[in-house]
Amino acid sequence: MQPESPRHHIAMWGAPGSGKTTLLAALSIALNRREDDWKIIGQNPESTAYLTEMTSALTSGKEFPEASTALETFQWALIGPAQRSLFRRQSKRGSTTIGLTMVDAPGGHFAPGKRGGRTGGAEERQEELMANLTQSRGIVFLFDPIREFEVGDAYDHLHGPLNRLAEKMLESNEFIGGKLPHHIAVCITKFDDPRVLQTAQKRGLIELDDRHRFPRVGSDEARDLFGQLSRVSATGTADMVINSLDKFFHESHIKFYVTSSIGFYVNPQTETFDWNDYLNLIPDESDHAALRIRGPVYPINVVEPMLWLGERLSRQGRSR
């Protein structure tokens, strides 16, 4: 019997270097730390090998996965238990399958000023990137606040694809009520960085989880943190990111998450978070110009966006 094909699909989106590859590796780890049956499986040999390599880099290699040097498309399936109250469709084997696709490419494919000088090959690459967003109805959008502080290009990599996506939805008569039909989970990354954590702490947005006492920011407060972090954009354009999302997506179709792919360092004696010693990314002793992951990886809020999107898409009853 052939495995069930995903009924709903989620696309990854974000500026170059925003952490799409690392988030996917962290997703595999986070799922294996959960006490349920959710898992991620490659839909072809290349995707399986890539996921294995990325995950091993984080866990055994204590380093971040390398960014792609060529355009590649990877496809995985999130498979978990069916819950009739949550997911409408249930397979004969009683499971839920959600497709997850990442078109991984070197930076710059949607950068400003590219259109005039694009070659046929570049045009083809752009079309593949856009097709992934068009065919999906769930989107994970990554916002890297540290990159935004240093480079400030999140809006540059948002408005081009967003306008192209709106164009295609309008063409197919799916730009209903002046909004896109997609659901979008906005992931504010690098919560483990002191600059992000301390901003959340100063705003009084922190809550602690039950097991390791890790700091967390709830979804209701995550939008507030996004606004605060946008104020230190290197180009002063990050505020237009959230305004654009509000203009193009239904309010109920947007949800914010504060995430970390590697999480915080856990004190091995107490097995809890320590405000005086929480950095899980430190200088490499053999090469002080490089960084290494210090301890076990405890991803924060990397599973939740995926399951929220799966739930919303299933409620919507669309098949793509």
Secondary structure, DSSP 4 states (H G I P E B T S, - for coil): -PPPPPSEEEEEEE-TTSSHHHHHHHHHHHHHHSSSS-EEEESSHHHHHHHHHHHHHHHTS-SPPPPPSS-EEEEEEEEEE--TTT-S---TTSEEEEEEEEEE--TTTT-TT-STT--HHHHHHHHHHHHHHHH-SEEEEEE-HHHHHHT--TTHHHHHHHHHHHHHHHHTT--GGGSBS-EEEEEE--TTSHHHHHHHHHTT-EEE-SSS--EEE-HHHHHHHHHHHHTT-SSS-THHHHHHHHHHB-GGGEEEEE-BSS---B-TTT-SB-TTS---EEEETTEEEEEEE-S----BSSSHHHHHHHHHHHHHT---
